[in-house]
Amino acid sequence: MAAEDEFERIAGDFRAIFEAAAPEAAARDREHTLPADAVRALATRGFGALRIPQADGGPGLSLPQTARLWIEAAAADANLPQIFRGQFAFAEDRIHARDASRQAWLDRFLAGEFVGNAWSETGASTTSGAATRLRSTPHGLRLEGRKHYTTGTLYADWADVTATDDSGRTVAVIVPTADPGVSVSDDWDGFGQRLTGTGTAVFSDVPVDPAHVTELTGRFSYQTAHYQLVLLSVLAGIAARAASDVALAVRERTRVYTHGLAPLARHDGQILAVVGQVRSTAFAAEAVVAHAAAALQRVSDLEHERGSAAHLAASAEAELATAQGQVVLSEQVPQALGRLFDALGASGTSRELGLDRHWRNARTVASHNPVVYKQRIIGDWAVNGTDPVRLWDVGITDRPAEQPDHTHEEVPA
C-alpha cells in the first residue's frame, strides 16, 4: 500500500483532470457529448493502473485508496469511473495472475491502454451460457457474437468479451477494439449514465490470440464484489457532487417565500435541513465505500491462498460488505437526491443547471445487479448461515425453476 503522502502525490495528478472535467459535466450530459478527452487523459495518466504494485512499476495503491479516487472521479463526472469499471476488474485479475502474460498486460496498462466490458447479451441468450461463440477454425480461434451494455468499450483499446467455446465452457476473451471485425455503437438509451459508452458491440470473425482466453471462473475470486465496489463508489461520488451543488445553489439563492423562515434561503432552517440530509447521505456513502473496500483488500491479500478457510471467509465478507452497502446506498442516495429539490423550488429543475442528472445517474447505477436479490442473500446468510452467491448470469432460463443457475456473473453497464 502506498503511504498517505505518496497517495496524495498520486491523487494530485488525477485531481487536475477531475477539476478540468467537472465544470462541463452537466452540459455534456445535456448535449450527449462524450467525455473522450477526460477518459484519454485519465488512461494516459494511469487511472486504469492504480492497483499495479510498485514492484511492477505501478503506484501500488490499496483498494481503499483506489476507491477514494473513484469517488472523486464520480464527483467530477459520474460516467468516468464506470467507463473504467471493466478495466479496474481486469487489472485486478492480472495483478494476481501467475501466467506469462501478466507483465505484458501490466505494461500495457501503465502505458495507458485499457479494457472495456462486453459481457451482457440481450435477445435469446440463456442463463447457461453466452450466445457469443469462440470457435476453432482452420485459421485459428475466431470470435463471433453481439453484446449489449458494453460499458467503456466505446473508449477502450481492448474488449473483455464472454463467450462459449467449442467445449461449452464460458470463457473470457480479450480482443483489440481496433480490429476490423469489431464494431461498437453508442446506442445506450438509459436515462442515466448516458455517456458511459454502454452500447452494442458486434464481433464478426475476430481473430483471437489463445493467450488471451481464460475460463471465467478462473478469474480473481472477488470479482463480483469488486464490480459492485465500483458502483458504490460512483453512488458516493454522485452524492458528494449533489451535496456541493445544492449547498452552492442555496447559498446563492435570493428569492424566498413569504411563509418561509428567513429573509434569505441560506438562513432558513427548513432549507438547511434538506441540505444537511443530502450532505449526511454523502458522508455515509463514503463511509460505506471505505468499509467495503477494506473488506476487499483483506481478500485480495489472501488471494494467493485461494480456497483456504481464511480466504473463503474473507471472500464471503467482501461479498456481504458490498451487498449490504448496495442495499443501503441504492435506496438512500436516490432518495436524498430527489429531496434536494425541496431546497430550491421549481428553478432547481432547470435543464441548464442539470441537477436532475444526479438522481438519474444514481438511480441508473442502483438498478445494476438487482438489490432485491442482494437483500434476500444477506438475510439468508444472517438467518441460515448460507454462503453468499458470488457468480451469476442473466438471460432466458433454460433450467427448471427449482434449479437456479449460478454459474457465472453477468455485469451489465
C-alpha positions as CSV (number, residue, x, y, z in Angstrom):
1,M,0.0,0.0,0.0
2,A,1.3,3.5,-0.9
3,A,2.0,5.7,2.1
4,E,-0.5,8.6,2.6
5,D,1.9,11.3,1.4
6,E,2.6,9.2,-1.7
7,F,-1.2,8.7,-2.2
8,E,-1.7,12.4,-2.1
9,R,1.0,13.0,-4.7
10,I,-0.5,10.4,-7.0
11,A,-4.0,11.8,-6.4
12,G,-2.9,15.3,-7.3
13,D,-2.2,14.2,-10.8
14,F,-5.7,12.9,-11.3
15,R,-7.4,15.8,-9.4
16,A,-6.2,18.2,-12.1
17,I,-8.1,16.1,-14.7
18,F,-11.2,15.8,-12.5
19,E,-11.2,19.6,-11.9
20,A,-11.0,20.2,-15.7
21,A,-13.8,17.7,-16.4
22,A,-16.3,18.8,-13.7
23,P,-17.5,22.2,-14.9
24,E,-18.9,20.9,-18.2
25,A,-20.3,17.6,-16.8
26,A,-23.9,19.0,-16.8
27,A,-23.5,20.3,-20.4
28,R,-22.1,17.1,-21.6
29,D,-25.0,15.2,-20.1
30,R,-27.5,17.6,-21.6
31,E,-25.9,17.6,-25.1
32,H,-24.7,14.0,-25.1
33,T,-21.1,15.0,-25.6
34,L,-18.8,12.0,-24.8
35,P,-16.0,12.8,-22.2
36,A,-13.4,11.3,-24.6
37,D,-10.7,13.8,-23.7
38,A,-11.0,13.3,-20.0
39,V,-11.1,9.5,-20.5
40,R,-7.9,9.5,-22.6
41,A,-6.2,11.9,-20.2
42,L,-7.1,9.6,-17.2
43,A,-5.9,6.5,-19.1
44,T,-2.6,8.1,-20.1
45,R,-2.0,9.2,-16.6
46,G,-2.6,5.6,-15.4
47,F,-6.1,5.6,-14.0
48,G,-6.5,2.0,-15.1
49,A,-3.3,1.0,-13.4
50,L,-3.7,2.3,-9.9
51,R,-3.5,-1.1,-8.3
52,I,-0.4,-2.3,-10.1
53,P,2.2,-3.0,-7.4
54,Q,5.2,-0.7,-7.1
55,A,7.5,-3.7,-7.8
56,D,5.9,-3.9,-11.2
57,G,6.2,-0.2,-11.9
58,G,2.8,0.9,-10.7
59,P,1.6,3.2,-8.0
60,G,0.7,0.3,-5.7
61,L,-2.5,1.8,-4.2
62,S,-4.6,-0.2,-1.8
63,L,-8.2,-0.8,-2.6
64,P,-9.4,1.7,0.0
65,Q,-7.1,4.3,-1.6
66,T,-8.2,3.4,-5.1
67,A,-11.8,3.7,-4.1
68,R,-11.2,7.2,-2.8
69,L,-10.1,8.2,-6.2
70,W,-13.1,6.5,-7.8
71,I,-15.3,8.6,-5.6
72,E,-13.5,11.8,-6.6
73,A,-13.8,10.9,-10.3
74,A,-17.5,10.3,-9.9
75,A,-18.0,13.6,-8.1
76,A,-16.4,15.3,-11.2
77,D,-18.4,13.3,-13.7
78,A,-20.3,10.2,-12.7
79,N,-19.6,8.5,-16.0
80,L,-15.8,8.5,-15.6
81,P,-15.2,5.7,-13.1
82,Q,-17.9,3.5,-14.6
83,I,-16.3,3.8,-18.0
84,F,-13.2,2.2,-16.4
85,R,-15.1,-0.4,-14.5
86,G,-14.2,-3.3,-16.7
87,Q,-10.6,-2.2,-16.7
88,F,-10.4,-2.0,-13.0
89,A,-11.6,-5.6,-12.7
90,F,-9.3,-7.0,-15.4
91,A,-6.3,-5.2,-14.0
92,E,-7.2,-6.6,-10.5
93,D,-7.2,-10.1,-12.1
94,R,-3.9,-9.6,-13.8
95,I,-2.3,-8.4,-10.6
96,H,-2.9,-11.8,-9.1
97,A,-2.1,-13.8,-12.3
98,R,0.8,-16.1,-12.4
99,D,1.0,-16.8,-16.2
100,A,3.4,-15.4,-18.6
101,S,1.1,-12.7,-19.9
102,R,0.8,-10.9,-16.5
103,Q,3.6,-8.4,-17.0
104,A,2.7,-7.7,-20.6
105,W,-0.8,-6.7,-19.5
106,L,0.5,-4.6,-16.6
107,D,2.9,-2.8,-19.0
108,R,0.0,-2.1,-21.4
109,F,-2.0,-0.5,-18.6
110,L,1.0,1.5,-17.4
111,A,1.3,2.8,-21.0
112,G,-2.3,4.0,-20.9
113,E,-4.1,1.2,-22.7
114,F,-7.3,-0.1,-21.1
115,V,-10.0,-2.7,-21.4
116,G,-13.8,-2.2,-21.8
117,N,-16.5,-4.6,-20.7
118,A,-18.5,-6.8,-23.2
119,W,-20.3,-9.5,-21.2
120,S,-24.0,-8.8,-21.3
121,E,-26.3,-10.0,-24.1
122,T,-30.0,-9.4,-24.9
123,G,-32.3,-11.4,-27.1
124,A,-32.3,-15.2,-26.9
125,S,-29.2,-15.6,-24.7
126,T,-29.8,-18.1,-21.9
127,T,-28.6,-18.3,-18.3
128,S,-26.4,-21.3,-19.0
129,G,-24.0,-19.6,-21.4
130,A,-23.3,-16.8,-23.8
131,A,-24.7,-16.8,-27.4
132,T,-21.4,-15.3,-28.5
133,R,-19.1,-18.0,-29.7
134,L,-15.4,-18.6,-29.7
135,R,-14.7,-21.1,-32.4
136,S,-11.7,-23.1,-33.5
137,T,-11.2,-22.8,-37.3
138,P,-8.5,-23.8,-39.7
139,H,-7.3,-20.2,-39.5
140,G,-7.2,-20.1,-35.7
141,L,-9.6,-19.0,-33.0
142,R,-12.4,-16.7,-34.1
143,L,-14.9,-14.7,-32.1
144,E,-18.5,-14.2,-33.3
145,G,-21.3,-12.5,-31.5
146,R,-23.2,-9.5,-30.3
147,K,-23.1,-7.8,-26.9
148,H,-25.1,-5.1,-25.2
149,Y,-24.3,-2.9,-22.1
150,T,-20.7,-2.8,-23.2
151,T,-19.6,-0.2,-20.7
152,G,-16.3,1.5,-21.6
153,T,-15.7,-0.4,-24.8
154,L,-16.5,2.6,-26.9
155,Y,-13.4,4.3,-25.5
156,A,-11.2,1.3,-24.8
157,D,-8.3,-0.3,-26.6
158,W,-9.4,-3.8,-25.8
159,A,-12.8,-5.5,-25.1
160,D,-13.2,-8.2,-22.4
161,V,-15.8,-10.5,-24.0
162,T,-17.6,-13.5,-22.5
163,A,-18.2,-16.4,-25.0
164,T,-19.0,-20.0,-25.2
165,D,-16.2,-22.1,-26.6
166,D,-16.4,-25.3,-28.6
167,S,-16.4,-27.4,-25.4
168,G,-19.3,-25.5,-23.9
169,R,-17.2,-23.6,-21.4
170,T,-17.8,-19.9,-20.6
171,V,-14.6,-18.1,-21.3
172,A,-13.4,-14.5,-21.2
173,V,-11.7,-13.3,-24.4
174,I,-9.7,-10.2,-24.8
175,V,-9.7,-8.7,-28.3
176,P,-8.5,-5.3,-29.7
177,T,-11.3,-2.9,-30.4
178,A,-9.3,-1.6,-33.5
179,D,-9.8,-5.0,-35.2
180,P,-11.9,-4.5,-38.4
181,G,-14.3,-7.2,-37.1
182,V,-15.2,-5.2,-34.0
183,S,-17.9,-2.6,-34.2
184,V,-19.1,-0.5,-31.2
185,S,-22.2,1.7,-31.2
186,D,-23.1,4.5,-28.8
187,D,-26.8,3.4,-28.6
188,W,-27.3,3.1,-24.9
189,D,-30.7,4.7,-24.2
190,G,-30.9,4.7,-20.4
191,F,-32.0,7.9,-18.7
192,G,-28.8,8.0,-16.6
193,Q,-25.1,7.4,-17.0
194,R,-25.7,8.3,-20.6
195,L,-22.0,8.8,-21.5
196,T,-20.5,5.5,-20.3
197,G,-20.3,4.1,-23.8
198,T,-22.8,1.4,-22.7
199,G,-23.9,0.4,-26.1
200,T,-23.9,-2.5,-28.6
201,A,-20.7,-4.3,-29.7
202,V,-20.6,-6.7,-32.6
203,F,-17.8,-9.1,-33.2
204,S,-17.5,-10.6,-36.7
205,D,-14.9,-13.2,-37.3
206,V,-12.5,-11.5,-35.0
207,P,-9.1,-13.3,-34.6
208,V,-8.3,-14.3,-31.1
209,D,-4.9,-14.9,-29.5
210,P,-5.1,-18.2,-27.5
211,A,-3.1,-16.4,-24.8
212,H,-6.0,-14.0,-24.4
213,V,-8.5,-16.7,-23.5
214,T,-9.3,-17.7,-19.8
215,E,-12.1,-19.6,-18.2
216,L,-14.3,-17.1,-16.5
217,T,-14.4,-18.9,-13.1
218,G,-10.6,-18.9,-13.0
219,R,-10.5,-15.1,-12.6
220,F,-9.8,-13.5,-9.3
221,S,-12.2,-14.8,-6.6
222,Y,-13.8,-11.5,-5.5
223,Q,-14.7,-10.1,-9.0
224,T,-18.4,-9.8,-8.2
225,A,-17.7,-7.7,-5.1
226,H,-15.1,-5.7,-7.0
227,Y,-17.6,-4.8,-9.7
228,Q,-20.1,-3.7,-7.0
229,L,-17.5,-1.7,-5.2
230,V,-17.0,0.5,-8.3
231,L,-20.8,1.1,-8.4
232,L,-20.8,2.0,-4.7
233,S,-18.0,4.5,-5.3
234,V,-20.0,6.0,-8.2
235,L,-23.0,6.4,-5.9
236,A,-20.8,8.0,-3.2
237,G,-19.3,10.4,-5.8
238,I,-22.7,11.4,-7.2
239,A,-23.9,12.1,-3.7
240,A,-20.8,14.2,-2.9
241,R,-21.3,16.3,-6.0
242,A,-25.0,16.8,-5.4
243,A,-24.3,17.9,-1.8
244,S,-21.9,20.5,-3.1
245,D,-24.2,21.7,-5.8
246,V,-27.3,22.1,-3.6
247,A,-25.3,23.9,-0.9
248,L,-24.0,26.4,-3.5
249,A,-27.4,26.9,-5.0
250,V,-28.9,27.6,-1.6
251,R,-26.0,29.9,-0.7
252,E,-26.6,32.0,-3.9
253,R,-30.4,31.9,-3.8
254,T,-32.1,35.4,-3.2
255,R,-35.7,34.6,-3.9
256,V,-37.7,33.4,-0.9
257,Y,-41.3,32.5,0.0
258,T,-43.4,34.8,2.3
259,H,-44.2,31.8,4.5
260,G,-40.5,30.8,4.8
261,L,-38.5,31.2,8.0
262,A,-35.9,33.8,7.0
263,P,-35.2,36.7,4.5
264,L,-32.6,34.5,2.8
265,A,-32.8,30.8,2.0
266,R,-29.3,30.3,3.4
267,H,-30.7,31.2,6.8
268,D,-33.9,29.2,6.6
269,G,-33.7,26.3,9.0
270,Q,-36.0,24.0,7.0
271,I,-34.0,24.6,3.8
272,L,-30.7,24.0,5.7
273,A,-32.1,20.7,7.0
274,V,-32.6,19.5,3.4
275,V,-29.0,20.4,2.6
276,G,-27.9,18.7,5.7
277,Q,-29.7,15.5,4.8
278,V,-28.1,15.3,1.3
279,R,-24.6,16.0,2.8
280,S,-25.1,13.4,5.5
281,T,-26.1,10.8,2.9
282,A,-22.9,11.6,1.0
283,F,-20.9,11.2,4.2
284,A,-22.5,7.8,4.9
285,A,-21.9,6.7,1.3
286,E,-18.2,7.4,1.6
287,A,-18.0,5.5,4.9
288,V,-19.8,2.5,3.3
289,V,-17.3,2.5,0.4
290,A,-14.3,2.7,2.8
291,H,-15.6,-0.2,4.9
292,A,-16.4,-2.3,1.8
293,A,-13.0,-1.5,0.2
294,A,-11.2,-2.6,3.3
295,A,-13.1,-5.9,3.2
296,L,-12.0,-6.4,-0.4
297,Q,-8.4,-5.6,0.5
298,R,-8.4,-8.4,3.0
299,V,-9.5,-11.0,0.5
300,S,-7.0,-9.6,-2.0
301,D,-4.2,-10.1,0.5
302,L,-5.3,-13.7,0.8
303,E,-5.8,-14.4,-2.9
304,H,-2.5,-16.4,-3.0
305,E,-4.2,-18.8,-0.6
306,R,-7.3,-19.2,-2.7
307,G,-9.6,-21.9,-1.4
308,S,-8.2,-21.8,2.1
309,A,-10.6,-21.3,5.1
310,A,-9.2,-17.9,5.7
311,H,-9.6,-16.9,2.0
312,L,-13.1,-18.2,1.8
313,A,-14.2,-16.4,4.9
314,A,-12.6,-13.1,3.6
315,S,-14.3,-13.6,0.3
316,A,-17.7,-14.1,1.9
317,E,-17.1,-11.0,4.0
318,A,-16.2,-8.9,0.9
319,E,-19.3,-10.1,-1.0
320,L,-21.6,-9.3,2.0
321,A,-20.0,-6.0,2.6
322,T,-20.6,-4.8,-0.9
323,A,-24.1,-6.3,-0.9
324,Q,-25.1,-4.6,2.3
325,G,-23.6,-1.3,1.1
326,Q,-25.7,-1.7,-2.1
327,V,-28.9,-2.3,-0.2
328,V,-28.4,0.9,1.8
329,L,-27.0,3.2,-0.9
330,S,-29.4,2.1,-3.6
331,E,-32.2,3.4,-1.6
332,Q,-30.7,6.3,0.4
333,V,-28.7,8.1,-2.3
334,P,-31.5,8.4,-4.9
335,Q,-33.9,9.3,-2.1
336,A,-31.7,12.2,-0.9
337,L,-31.1,13.4,-4.5
338,G,-34.8,13.5,-5.1
339,R,-35.3,15.6,-2.0
340,L,-32.6,18.1,-2.8
341,F,-35.1,19.9,-5.0
342,D,-37.2,20.7,-1.8
343,A,-34.4,23.2,-1.0
344,L,-34.6,25.0,-4.4
345,G,-38.1,25.2,-5.7
346,A,-39.1,25.0,-9.4
347,S,-36.0,26.9,-10.5
348,G,-33.9,23.9,-9.4
349,T,-35.4,21.8,-12.1
350,S,-33.8,23.9,-14.8
351,R,-32.2,21.8,-17.6
352,E,-29.4,24.3,-17.7
353,L,-28.5,23.5,-14.1
354,G,-28.7,19.8,-14.8
355,L,-29.3,18.8,-11.1
356,D,-31.7,16.1,-12.3
357,R,-28.7,14.2,-13.7
358,H,-27.6,13.3,-10.2
359,W,-30.9,11.5,-9.5
360,R,-31.0,9.9,-12.9
361,N,-27.4,8.7,-12.7
362,A,-27.8,7.4,-9.2
363,R,-31.0,5.6,-10.0
364,T,-29.4,4.0,-13.0
365,V,-26.4,2.8,-11.1
366,A,-28.7,1.5,-8.3
367,S,-30.5,-0.6,-10.9
368,H,-27.5,-2.8,-11.6
369,N,-27.4,-6.3,-10.0
370,P,-30.9,-6.2,-8.6
371,V,-30.9,-5.1,-5.0
372,V,-33.9,-7.3,-4.1
373,Y,-31.8,-10.4,-4.6
374,K,-29.0,-9.0,-2.6
375,Q,-31.4,-8.3,0.3
376,R,-32.5,-12.0,0.2
377,I,-29.0,-13.3,0.0
378,I,-28.0,-11.1,3.0
379,G,-31.0,-12.3,5.0
380,D,-30.3,-15.9,4.1
381,W,-26.8,-15.6,5.4
382,A,-27.9,-13.8,8.6
383,V,-30.6,-16.3,9.4
384,N,-29.3,-19.6,8.0
385,G,-25.6,-19.0,7.5
386,T,-25.9,-19.6,3.7
387,D,-22.8,-18.7,1.8
388,P,-23.5,-15.6,-0.4
389,V,-23.9,-16.1,-4.2
390,R,-20.7,-14.9,-5.8
391,L,-21.3,-15.5,-9.6
392,W,-24.4,-15.4,-11.6
393,D,-25.8,-14.8,-15.1
394,V,-28.9,-13.3,-16.7
395,G,-30.9,-14.4,-19.7
396,I,-33.8,-16.6,-20.8
397,T,-33.9,-19.5,-18.4
398,D,-33.3,-23.0,-19.8
399,R,-33.4,-24.7,-16.5
400,P,-36.3,-25.7,-14.2
401,A,-37.3,-23.1,-11.7
402,E,-36.2,-25.3,-8.8
403,Q,-32.6,-25.4,-10.2
404,P,-31.3,-21.8,-10.2
405,D,-28.2,-21.3,-12.3
406,H,-25.3,-19.5,-10.5
407,T,-22.6,-20.4,-13.0
408,H,-21.1,-17.0,-13.6
409,E,-21.7,-13.3,-13.2
410,E,-23.2,-11.1,-15.8
411,V,-22.2,-7.5,-15.3
412,P,-24.4,-5.1,-17.3
413,A,-23.4,-1.5,-17.8
